């Protein structure tokens, strides 16, 4: 049985048997992986406070036939601010659902890991968490290679001259001439598409300087969420709460 050490973020967990818990973890070296924590649900377990959602810790693991086991843990950052504030908790949960949904198990994704860790640090202290969320979604799509087409019509290839729309199904903008072929259209304009582009280019620490009005924020969240759900091919459980939160 192999022994290894790695730093990881807790994405989520599930119960196993009467006292154990399985953690879904994300690390720079190992990507997304699962590990069982024996006795984690017992009140006096030393793992209780160190393996909460969003925690970042260094762990010592034993490789098992079906599941690895967490043997030792040293907390690096609890991110308690994300769990103690309802809004921050909602956004962090949304991000974790995306990471969990997009990344296959065992595939190295160091760039995405470093981005998520930095994003958690920003989210814990940010004043405008709604803007940080929009930028996170746009930047994550870039890291994953799922950037939408924001210039040319994804149907005919021409640059829309007048009315234009965004279609998650086609993966980008649609011109008015092609719009009758699709049902999932959201009207957009050059300014909104420019905000979309800037969100993907701006550092999360600076994104609060982008002065995007509330109506455009709502549209951008709808565009990004629809596009992501289309790529995942399933609805996002945490989106329902966020849709109400952003209104």
N, C-alpha and C positions, 0 to 999 in steps of 0.2 A: 504494500500500500504506500503510494507516494505522499510526500509531505511538501507543501509549498506555502509561500506567504505572498499576499497581495493586498493592495488597498482597494476598497470597493464602496460603492454607494448602494444603499438598500432601496430597491425599486418597489417591491411589495413582498408580502408573505402570505402563507396559507398554513392552516393547521394540519398536523400529521399525527394520527393516533391520539392518545390521551394527553400527552405532555410535550410532544415535539412540535417544532415549527420549521417549515421549509422557507428559506429566503430566496427571492429572485434578486440577484446582485449584478452589478455592472462595474467592471474594472478596466483599467487602461490596457493591461496585458492580456486578460482572459476574455474580454468582451462580456456578453451577458451569460450568466451561468446560475445554477441553483446549488444550494448547500443546505443540509439539514442541521438544525441546532437541537441537540438532544436535551430534553428537559427545559426548553426555553419558556414554556408556559407555566412552569412552577413558580410560585410567588417569590421564592428565595433564589431563583436562578441569577447567576452573575451576568447573564446575557440580556436580561429584560430591558434595561435602559440603553444598552449599546446597540441594539439591533432594530430600533424603531424606524419607520419609514423616513427616508431622505438622509439618514445618518451616513456619515462618511467615516469608515474605520479601516484599520489595518488588521487583517485576520490571518491566523494560521490554520490551514486546511489540510485534511487528509483526503486523498483521492479514493473514492469507493467505486464499486461495480456499477451501481445505478445512480447514487447520489454522493457527492462529496460531503464531508462533515466539517463544521466549524469547531475548532478546538480551543483557540484563544482569540481574544479580540481586544484591541486598544483603540479607543475612540479618538478620531482626529478632529472631527467637527460634527456637532449634533444637529445643526440647522434647526434648533428648537423654535426659532422665529417663524419658520415655515409651518410648523404644526400648531403654534399658538394663535395665529391670526387666520381667520376663516378665509379671507380673500387670497392670501398668499398660499394657504394650504390648497385651495381649489386650483390655482394656477400650477403649483408644483405637481399636484396629482395629475393634471392634464398633461404636463410635460412627460412625466413618468409613463403614462399610458402610451404616449407617442413613441418613446424610446423602446418600450417593451413590445409595441406592435410592429415597428419597422425593423428592428434588429434581430436577426436569427441567432439562436443560441450558439455560443462558442466561436463566434466570428470576431476577430480583433477589430476594434473601432476606437482607437486611441484619440483621434481628433474629436469625435462625437463625445467621448467621455470627458475630455478636458473642457469642451464647450458646456456640457451640462453642469459640471462642477463650478465653472466660472459663473454660469447663469444663476445657479442657486445662491451664490455669494451676493450677486447683484440683487436678486429678488428679495433676499432677506432684509435688505436695507433701503430699497428703492422707494421713492415717494409716489411715483406714477407707475404702479405695477401693471396697469392695462397696456401701457406703451411697451414695457419690457416684454410682456407676453407676445404682442404682435411681432416685435423684432425677433424674439426667440423662434417663433414659428417660421418666419421668413428665412432666418439664418440656418435653421435646422434643415430646411428643404435644400439649401445649397450644399450643406455637408453631406446630405444623403444622395445628391445628384438628381433631385426631383424638381428642378426649377421650372416654373410655368413659362410659357411664351407670352411676353407682354407687348410685343411690337407687331408682328405679322399675324394675320388671321390664320388660325390653326386648321381651317378648312380649305381655303383657297390659296393661302400664302400671300395675299396682298396686304398692304398696309391700310387699315381702315381710315377713310377720309372723313366720315361723318359719324353717325351713331355706331357705337361699338359695345360689345358685351363680353362678359367673362363666363366661360364654361368649364366646370371641373371635369366634365366628361371628356372634352377634347384636350384639356391641359393648357388652356390659355384664352386669348382674346378671340372673338368672333366678330366679323363685320356684319353690317345690317343686311347685306345681300344673302349671307349664309345663315342668318339667325333663325329662319323659319324651320330649319332642319333639327333644331335642338330645343329642349324644354327646360334645361337647368340653367338658364341665362340670368345673369345679374348685370344690369346696366352699369357701365363704367365710363370714365372720361380720362383724358390724358393726365390730369392732376392726380387722380386716384392711383393710376398706374405708376406714376412717378413716385408717389409715397410708397407703393408696394416695392419698387426697386430700391429706394433709399433704406427701407427697413432691413433689407437683406444685406446692405453694405455698411450700416452704422454699428459701431461698437455698442454693446448693451449698456455700458456705463455712460454713454453719451446720448442715448435714444430719447431721453426725456426732453432734449432740446428741440426735437421735431414737433412743431406746433400743428398737430393734426386735430381737426374739429371732431366733435363727438359723432356726428352722422357719418363721417368718413371712417372713423374707427370701427363703427358697427359694420360697415360694408367690408372693410378690410378683414375683420374677423370672420365674416361670413365667407368671403372669397378663400381665405386660407384654410378654414375648417372644412369647407366643401371639397376643396382640392385634396386635402390630406385624407379625408374619409374615402374619396374616390380611389386614391392610391392604396389605401389599406384594404379597400373593398369591404368595409364594415363601418357602422356608426360608432362614434366615440362615446362611451358611457359618461365621461366627465363633461361632455359638451353641453348637456342639458342644463346643468347648474350654471355653467359659464355663460350661456346664452342669456339667462335671467340676470346674472351678475353684471353683465356688460351694458344692460339697458339703462 
